[in-house]
Amino acid sequence: MEISLYTIPFSVNGTYFLYNSLSNALIEVDAPCYNIFENKMVGDIETLTQETELFDVLVNHQFLTPNREDQYLSYVAAIRQIRSISDKFHLTIAPTMNCPFRCPYCFEVNKQKGSMSQEIQDGIVAYLNTLPRSPDFHLTWFGGEPLMAMDIINQLYDKIERGYKAPYKSNMITTGYCMDDTVIETLKRINCTELQITLDGLPKTHNKIKRSKLVEDPFTDTLNGIKRLLEVGGFQISIRVNVTKTNSSEFMPLLSLLIQELGFSSNWSYSPGLVLSRGILEKRANDLIPVEEAISFAFDTFAKDGYKCSWTDYPSNLINECAVRNPLSLTLDPEGYMYKCWETIGLREWAFGRISAYGKIEEFTPSVLNRFLYGADHLSNSSCVKCSVHPICHGGCPYNWILNTFKGENRNVCSPYKTSIKDILKHHIKKSEEARVFSSEEKLTSTTH
């Protein structure tokens, strides 16, 4: 037996733990067992076999492995299987690249504007009919601001439904711009019932960031739109708050305001979207959050107030990675240009082709497509292969990998887990202990009464 590369030993106030990032298991152990893993005392692994129950746990949850290389290949096999999924097709369409706002952190700066023509709409339907009819067809409306092109969305949805098939699932990424009754009626009709709506802080801050000549009070406009959606019913709304160093103190007060205005409901949720520094944005703003500081920032901003979020939660046990690696994931801009990544939409150098009015792919650039599908792959990167958090990191952002490899950039491609996994696990243990104590006290109180 060998000690798994993915086993991470740590201690909390004299109590010893092992975590494995491949199995996502966390166990408490005694000092002798901990020392074997902490000091990589391979020669002493045999002594663990004397405690049959413990040894079985260590093997079954992959803290120990017969062969490290085989264990790594099991992870590779899982990722390869995800990349080869052929029964799910995810299409993202930006019917317009226009937007009423000019947010300073937006990655869509300096991109082509405009809206989708009838010819391109027809071409999209014709192209879809060249593909296998996937039973799971997921459609995302993107932009720009998609709500500025509801007439196009209405037309294109009808064409896709009649000429190809209705999507199994439909959602939209939006600022919530001018969410009036006509827009809501259209959203219901096209079965777009899941919306991610962005806010940037309390009203004054939000309106300062969402600068617009078209909307006098963006915050109130968006809030009223959310209220209308909830009143109509049938919508699931995810409110994403773009958090920077400047507005982070407003996250919890904004939540209180939304609860006051919207009430408690399972039809809306609230989460932080940390605006991380990257590329050109680093030169434009100093209030963005470096990747390596993301977890500590999240602890300082959210955990201290008792708020649970994905940045500080126990890692997910799902083996996953970015959809750009799957051939059946496609993003289209208003002129029919084809992309793999949302962040590149509208940047023509990252388009790997263009759909013609007849559904054929023109201006095909295989080198761009190959870079996203196969290039700069974390599975073949020596640093990733040797990393203990690789299975929960999933290799980081492929676009950043590609920029580093093919454009000579120096972006941080590592997950915050690399430097902060022990802090997250210790936080999880602390909260679990607090919950256990609270539960015991609650039972005692109930008994004495």
ZAMARGU-4260 file (C-alpha; in steps of 0.2 Angstrom, whole numbers, plus 5000, padded with zeros to 4 digits):
<rodrens>
0) 5000/5000/5000 | 5005/5018/4997 | 5000/5034/5004 | 4988/5043/4992 | 4994/5059/4984
5) 4977/5066/4988 | 4978/5063/5007 | 4980/5079/5017 | 4984/5077/5035 | 4981/5092/5047
10) 4977/5095/5065 | 4965/5106/5075 | 4969/5109/5093 | 4978/5093/5096 | 4965/5082/5087
15) 4971/5074/5071 | 4962/5072/5054 | 4965/5066/5036 | 4956/5072/5021 | 4957/5065/5004
20) 4952/5076/4989 | 4948/5061/4977 | 4936/5053/4989 | 4931/5069/4997 | 4932/5060/5014
25) 4937/5067/5030 | 4941/5056/5046 | 4948/5059/5063 | 4963/5048/5068 | 4974/5045/5082
30) 4992/5053/5084 | 5002/5037/5078 | 4991/5036/5062 | 4992/5054/5059 | 5011/5054/5060
35) 5013/5040/5047 | 5003/5051/5035 | 5011/5068/5040 | 5029/5061/5039 | 5026/5049/5025
40) 5032/5035/5035 | 5028/5022/5021 | 5038/5008/5030 | 5025/5010/5045 | 5010/5007/5034
45) 5010/4989/5038 | 5007/4993/5057 | 4990/5000/5052 | 4984/4983/5046 | 4983/4978/5064
50) 4968/4989/5067 | 4957/4981/5054 | 4942/4993/5055 | 4953/5008/5053 | 4963/5000/5039
55) 4947/4996/5030 | 4942/5014/5031 | 4959/5021/5025 | 4958/5009/5010 | 4940/5011/5006
60) 4941/5030/5006 | 4957/5030/4996 | 4968/5038/5010 | 4979/5022/5006 | 4980/5015/4988
65) 4988/5000/4980 | 4996/5011/4967 | 4997/5030/4965 | 4997/5029/4946 | 4982/5018/4945
70) 4973/5030/4957 | 4977/5045/4946 | 4971/5036/4931 | 4954/5033/4939 | 4953/5052/4940
75) 4958/5054/4922 | 4945/5041/4917 | 4931/5050/4926 | 4936/5067/4918 | 4938/5059/4900
80) 4920/5051/4903 | 4913/5069/4907 | 4921/5076/4891 | 4914/5063/4880 | 4896/5065/4886
85) 4886/5064/4870 | 4868/5064/4877 | 4868/5083/4883 | 4869/5098/4872 | 4872/5115/4880
90) 4869/5130/4868 | 4872/5148/4874 | 4865/5162/4862 | 4869/5180/4864 | 4855/5188/4853
95) 4864/5205/4856 | 4880/5211/4863 | 4872/5228/4867 | 4870/5232/4886 | 4863/5248/4894
100) 4876/5247/4908 | 4895/5250/4908 | 4901/5240/4923 | 4920/5243/4926 | 4924/5225/4929
105) 4915/5218/4914 | 4925/5206/4903 | 4915/5211/4888 | 4924/5228/4886 | 4929/5233/4868
110) 4918/5219/4860 | 4908/5220/4844 | 4890/5227/4847 | 4874/5223/4837 | 4859/5211/4837
115) 4855/5195/4828 | 4848/5196/4810 | 4834/5184/4803 | 4847/5176/4792 | 4858/5171/4806
120) 4843/5165/4816 | 4838/5153/4801 | 4856/5148/4800 | 4857/5143/4818 | 4841/5132/4816
125) 4849/5124/4800 | 4865/5121/4809 | 4856/5112/4824 | 4848/5100/4812 | 4865/5094/4807
130) 4868/5088/4825 | 4862/5073/4834 | 4845/5076/4843 | 4851/5076/4860 | 4838/5071/4873
135) 4845/5084/4885 | 4845/5101/4876 | 4849/5115/4887 | 4848/5133/4881 | 4856/5148/4890
140) 4852/5166/4884 | 4867/5177/4887 | 4873/5194/4881 | 4877/5209/4881 | 4860/5211/4890
145) 4848/5198/4883 | 4833/5208/4889 | 4837/5221/4876 | 4833/5209/4862 | 4817/5200/4868
150) 4809/5202/4851 | 4824/5192/4844 | 4823/5179/4858 | 4805/5177/4854 | 4807/5174/4836
155) 4822/5163/4838 | 4814/5152/4851 | 4799/5149/4839 | 4811/5144/4825 | 4821/5132/4836
160) 4805/5124/4843 | 4797/5122/4826 | 4813/5118/4816 | 4823/5108/4828 | 4816/5105/4845
165) 4811/5114/4861 | 4825/5114/4874 | 4823/5103/4889 | 4829/5117/4900 | 4831/5136/4897
170) 4839/5150/4908 | 4846/5167/4906 | 4860/5178/4913 | 4854/5195/4915 | 4855/5212/4924
175) 4836/5212/4926 | 4835/5227/4915 | 4817/5233/4912 | 4808/5217/4918 | 4791/5223/4913
180) 4775/5212/4911 | 4778/5210/4892 | 4795/5203/4896 | 4789/5191/4909 | 4775/5185/4898
185) 4788/5181/4885 | 4800/5172/4897 | 4785/5161/4903 | 4780/5157/4885 | 4798/5151/4880
190) 4800/5141/4896 | 4814/5152/4902 | 4811/5150/4921 | 4828/5151/4928 | 4836/5168/4929
195) 4853/5174/4936 | 4851/5192/4940 | 4866/5202/4946 | 4867/5216/4959 | 4882/5226/4964
200) 4878/5231/4982 | 4866/5243/4990 | 4856/5255/4980 | 4869/5269/4979 | 4884/5258/4975
205) 4874/5247/4963 | 4868/5263/4953 | 4886/5270/4953 | 4893/5254/4945 | 4878/5251/4934
210) 4880/5267/4925 | 4867/5270/4912 | 4859/5284/4901 | 4844/5273/4899 | 4839/5269/4917
215) 4838/5283/4930 | 4838/5271/4945 | 4845/5254/4940 | 4843/5246/4957 | 4825/5250/4960
220) 4821/5245/4942 | 4830/5228/4945 | 4821/5225/4962 | 4804/5229/4955 | 4807/5217/4941
225) 4812/5203/4954 | 4796/5207/4963 | 4786/5205/4947 | 4794/5188/4943 | 4790/5182/4961
230) 4772/5188/4960 | 4769/5180/4944 | 4777/5164/4950 | 4785/5149/4941 | 4802/5157/4941
235) 4818/5152/4950 | 4829/5168/4953 | 4847/5167/4958 | 4853/5184/4964 | 4872/5185/4961
240) 4880/5199/4970 | 4896/5204/4962 | 4908/5207/4976 | 4924/5217/4976 | 4935/5224/4990
245) 4925/5241/4989 | 4908/5234/4991 | 4911/5219/5001 | 4904/5227/5017 | 4887/5229/5009
250) 4884/5210/5006 | 4875/5206/5022 | 4865/5223/5023 | 4860/5220/5005 | 4853/5203/5010
255) 4843/5210/5024 | 4836/5223/5012 | 4831/5210/5000 | 4823/5199/5013 | 4813/5214/5019
260) 4808/5218/5001 | 4805/5201/4994 | 4801/5190/5010 | 4807/5173/5013 | 4805/5161/4998
265) 4812/5146/4990 | 4810/5154/4973 | 4825/5166/4976 | 4842/5163/4982 | 4857/5174/4986
270) 4876/5171/4983 | 4892/5181/4981 | 4901/5182/4965 | 4919/5187/4969 | 4926/5198/4955
275) 4943/5191/4953 | 4958/5200/4945 | 4963/5194/4928 | 4971/5200/4912 | 4966/5218/4907
280) 4955/5220/4922 | 4970/5220/4934 | 4976/5236/4925 | 4959/5245/4927 | 4955/5242/4945
285) 4963/5239/4961 | 4948/5233/4971 | 4947/5216/4963 | 4952/5201/4972 | 4967/5190/4968
290) 4964/5172/4966 | 4976/5167/4979 | 4967/5178/4992 | 4949/5173/4987 | 4946/5160/5002
295) 4954/5171/5015 | 4943/5186/5008 | 4928/5175/5009 | 4931/5170/5027 | 4934/5188/5032
300) 4918/5194/5022 | 4905/5181/5024 | 4910/5167/5037 | 4912/5180/5051 | 4894/5184/5050
305) 4889/5166/5049 | 4885/5166/5031 | 4888/5150/5021 | 4894/5151/5003 | 4903/5140/4991
310) 4919/5149/4994 | 4920/5143/5012 | 4909/5127/5011 | 4916/5109/5012 | 4921/5104/4994
315) 4909/5096/4983 | 4911/5078/4979 | 4907/5080/4961 | 4921/5077/4949 | 4918/5090/4936
320) 4926/5103/4924 | 4922/5117/4913 | 4910/5113/4898 | 4922/5120/4885 | 4931/5103/4885
325) 4915/5095/4878 | 4912/5096/4859 | 4893/5098/4863 | 4895/5114/4871 | 4893/5129/4860
330) 4892/5148/4862 | 4885/5160/4848 | 4886/5179/4846 | 4874/5189/4836 | 4883/5187/4820
335) 4884/5168/4821 | 4902/5167/4827 | 4905/5151/4837 | 4915/5151/4853 | 4919/5139/4867
340) 4920/5151/4882 | 4908/5164/4888 | 4922/5176/4892 | 4928/5176/4874 | 4911/5179/4866
345) 4913/5194/4854 | 4932/5193/4853 | 4933/5187/4835 | 4951/5180/4837 | 4943/5167/4848
350) 4929/5162/4836 | 4933/5145/4829 | 4920/5147/4815 | 4904/5156/4809 | 4887/5149/4805
355) 4881/5154/4788 | 4863/5158/4784 | 4862/5140/4777 | 4868/5132/4793 | 4886/5128/4786
360) 4902/5132/4796 | 4912/5146/4788 | 4928/5154/4793 | 4933/5138/4802 | 4948/5139/4812
365) 4952/5122/4819 | 4967/5128/4829 | 4956/5139/4840 | 4944/5124/4843 | 4958/5112/4847
370) 4965/5124/4860 | 4949/5123/4870 | 4946/5105/4867 | 4963/5098/4869 | 4976/5111/4872
375) 4984/5117/4889 | 4976/5102/4897 | 4978/5100/4916 | 4978/5081/4914 | 4995/5082/4906
380) 5002/5096/4916 | 5016/5090/4928 | 5011/5102/4941 | 4993/5097/4941 | 4997/5079/4941
385) 5007/5081/4957 | 4995/5092/4966 | 4985/5085/4981 | 4969/5095/4977 | 4968/5091/4959
390) 4952/5082/4960 | 4943/5096/4968 | 4951/5110/4958 | 4946/5102/4941 | 4961/5110/4933
395) 4955/5128/4934 | 4949/5139/4920 | 4954/5132/4903 | 4954/5150/4895 | 4967/5155/4908
400) 4978/5140/4903 | 4976/5144/4885 | 4981/5162/4887 | 4997/5157/4897 | 5002/5143/4884
405) 4998/5151/4868 | 4998/5170/4872 | 5012/5171/4884 | 5002/5177/4899 | 5005/5173/4917
410) 4988/5171/4924 | 4986/5161/4940 | 4977/5145/4935 | 4977/5137/4952 | 4962/5135/4963
415) 4961/5144/4979 | 4960/5126/4987 | 4979/5124/4984 | 4983/5136/4998 | 4967/5136/5008
420) 4960/5119/5009 | 4966/5116/5027 | 4957/5132/5032 | 4941/5127/5024 | 4942/5110/5032
425) 4945/5117/5049 | 4931/5129/5047 | 4920/5114/5043 | 4925/5105/5058 | 4922/5120/5069
430) 4905/5123/5063 | 4901/5104/5064 | 4906/5105/5083 | 4896/5120/5086 | 4881/5112/5078
435) 4884/5097/5089 | 4885/5107/5105 | 4870/5117/5100 | 4860/5101/5097 | 4865/5094/5114
440) 4860/5109/5123 | 4844/5110/5114 | 4840/5092/5119 | 4845/5096/5137 | 4833/5111/5137
445) 4819/5100/5130 | 4822/5087/5143 | 4823/5099/5158 | 4806/5107/5153
</rodrens>
